[in-house]
Amino acid sequence: MTTPTTSATQDEEFLIRNTKPEELDEYINILERAAEWMESQNLAQWIPGTFRKPDVRLHISNAIASQTSFVVFHLPTSTIAAIFALNSEDPFDQMLWAPLLGEEHWRDALYVHRLVVEKAFQGRGIVPKILRFTEELVPKQGKVFLRLDCRGNNPGLRKFYREKCRGFVKDPEDGAEGGRVKGLEERGTYTNPVSGINYARFERRIVL
């Protein structure tokens, strides 16, 4: 079961909130645009057309209904700038993390999935906003870590997560002014024995 994570946060420009049911089509369109771009860059992350399949559409619709799907809403233009989902007990995360952490400890995190920033809004610090939003939810959900993954054959994204996705948890031993300066910690890779797909794993400890 995935824990609902209803919440919202806002600054002058962006509002992070749960996805509304009427936004399902646009949510899927954003995923498909991302998949098409990945294919054009020879990145085997997502396959175009996947998110329009009835079973995947239903999965996303259920995530919206269970309040584990989110949008970053650009207030000045009333536009969805980015999307993401948060899970805590998904079988995919169990497959990826249990071999590393054990069957008990993989459940101690919120997992970020389906994170896409629309092209027009890239380079505006949205991913750090999403991670900060998630960090604030982690202790509220009784979790300890923030975790995410990407395909192992995407070195650019792996470098971005390692170097640019800085945290906001106070830790006097990890940077000036009690704030982290490092990115997410890469925790090795895992290859799905069935599909042969290799994934890179990342995490940050939130509850110290």
C-alpha positions in Angstrom: 0.0 0.0 0.0 1.2 3.5 -0.8 0.7 6.2 1.8 -1.3 9.2 0.7 0.8 12.3 0.8 -1.6 15.2 0.5 0.2 18.5 0.8 1.0 21.8 -0.9 3.7 24.4 -0.8 3.9 27.7 -2.7 6.3 30.5 -3.4 5.7 33.6 -5.6 6.0 31.7 -8.8 5.3 28.0 -8.3 2.7 25.9 -6.4 3.4 22.3 -5.6 0.2 20.4 -5.0 -1.6 17.1 -5.6 -2.7 16.4 -9.2 -6.4 17.0 -9.9 -8.4 14.3 -11.6 -9.2 16.6 -14.5 -5.4 17.0 -15.1 -4.9 13.3 -16.0 -4.7 13.9 -19.8 -2.2 16.7 -19.5 -0.2 14.7 -16.9 0.0 11.8 -19.5 0.9 14.3 -22.3 3.8 15.6 -20.2 5.1 12.0 -19.7 4.7 11.3 -23.4 6.6 14.4 -24.4 9.4 13.4 -22.1 9.4 9.9 -23.5 9.7 11.2 -27.1 12.6 13.5 -26.1 14.4 10.6 -24.4 14.0 8.5 -27.5 15.4 11.4 -29.7 18.4 11.5 -27.4 18.9 7.7 -27.5 18.1 7.4 -23.8 16.4 4.1 -23.1 14.4 5.5 -20.2 10.8 5.5 -21.3 9.2 4.3 -24.5 6.8 6.6 -26.3 3.2 5.4 -26.2 3.7 3.6 -22.8 1.7 6.1 -20.8 -1.3 6.0 -23.1 -1.8 2.3 -22.6 -5.0 1.6 -20.7 -3.4 -0.2 -17.9 -0.7 2.5 -17.4 -3.4 5.2 -17.7 -5.4 3.5 -15.0 -2.3 3.2 -12.8 -1.7 6.9 -13.0 -5.4 7.7 -12.5 -5.3 5.6 -9.3 -2.2 7.5 -8.1 -4.0 10.7 -8.6 -7.0 9.4 -6.7 -4.8 8.2 -3.8 -3.1 11.6 -3.7 0.4 10.4 -4.4 0.7 12.3 -7.7 1.8 15.9 -7.8 2.2 18.9 -10.2 4.4 22.0 -10.0 2.0 24.7 -11.1 3.3 27.9 -12.6 1.1 30.6 -11.1 1.7 33.5 -13.6 0.8 31.4 -16.6 -1.6 28.8 -15.0 0.6 26.1 -16.5 1.8 22.7 -15.2 5.6 23.2 -15.2 6.6 19.8 -13.8 5.1 16.5 -12.5 6.2 13.8 -10.1 4.9 11.0 -7.9 5.7 9.8 -4.4 5.5 6.2 -3.3 6.5 4.4 -0.1 5.7 0.7 -0.7 5.8 0.1 -4.4 6.9 -3.4 -5.7 9.3 -1.7 -8.1 11.1 0.0 -5.3 11.2 -3.3 -3.4 12.8 -4.9 -6.4 15.4 -2.2 -6.7 16.3 -1.6 -3.1 15.6 -4.7 -1.1 18.7 -6.5 -2.5 20.8 -3.6 -1.1 19.0 -2.8 2.1 17.1 -6.0 3.0 13.4 -6.7 3.1 12.8 -4.6 6.3 14.7 -1.4 5.5 13.7 -0.6 1.9 10.3 0.7 3.3 12.0 3.5 5.3 11.8 6.0 2.5 9.6 8.2 0.3 10.5 7.3 -3.4 10.3 10.0 -6.1 9.0 8.7 -9.5 7.9 10.0 -12.9 9.7 13.3 -12.3 9.5 15.5 -15.4 10.2 19.2 -15.8 8.6 20.7 -19.0 11.2 22.1 -21.4 10.1 25.7 -21.0 10.7 25.5 -17.3 14.0 23.7 -17.2 17.0 25.4 -15.5 14.7 27.3 -13.0 15.5 25.2 -10.0 12.3 23.2 -10.0 14.0 19.8 -9.2 15.5 21.2 -6.0 12.1 22.6 -5.1 10.5 19.1 -5.5 13.2 17.5 -3.5 12.8 20.0 -0.7 9.1 19.5 -0.7 9.7 15.7 -0.4 12.3 16.1 2.3 9.7 18.0 4.4 7.2 15.2 3.9 9.6 12.4 4.8 9.4 12.7 8.7 5.7 13.5 8.5 5.2 10.1 6.8 7.4 8.3 9.4 10.2 7.7 7.0 13.9 8.3 7.1 15.2 8.6 3.6 14.4 10.2 0.2 15.2 7.9 -2.7 14.9 7.9 -6.4 16.4 6.1 -9.4 17.1 6.5 -13.1 18.4 4.3 -15.9 22.1 3.4 -15.4 22.9 4.3 -19.0 22.0 8.0 -18.4 25.3 9.5 -17.2 24.1 13.1 -17.5 21.2 12.6 -15.2 23.3 10.6 -12.8 25.8 13.4 -12.6 23.0 15.9 -12.1 21.6 14.0 -9.1 25.0 13.5 -7.6 26.2 17.1 -8.0 23.2 19.4 -8.3 20.4 18.0 -6.2 21.5 19.5 -2.9 19.6 18.9 0.3 18.1 21.2 2.9 18.3 19.1 6.0 20.4 20.8 8.8 23.6 18.9 9.4 26.4 20.8 11.0 28.9 18.2 9.8 27.9 18.5 6.2 28.4 22.1 4.9 28.4 25.7 5.9 25.5 27.2 7.9 24.2 23.7 8.8 23.0 22.9 5.3 24.1 20.1 3.0 26.2 21.1 0.0 26.5 17.6 -1.6 24.0 16.1 -4.0 22.2 12.8 -3.6 24.3 9.8 -2.7 24.5 7.2 -5.5 24.0 3.7 -4.0 25.3 1.6 -6.9 23.2 0.0 -9.7 20.8 -2.9 -10.0 20.0 -4.9 -13.1 16.5 -6.4 -13.4 17.1 -10.1 -14.1 14.0 -10.4 -16.2 14.2 -7.2 -18.4 18.0 -6.8 -18.2 17.5 -3.1 -17.5 20.1 -1.5 -15.3 19.1 1.2 -12.8 21.2 3.7 -10.7 20.0 4.2 -7.1 20.2 7.5 -5.2 19.2 8.5 -1.7 19.5 11.2 1.0 19.0 10.6 4.7 16.5 13.1 6.0 15.9 12.1 9.6 19.3 12.2 11.2 
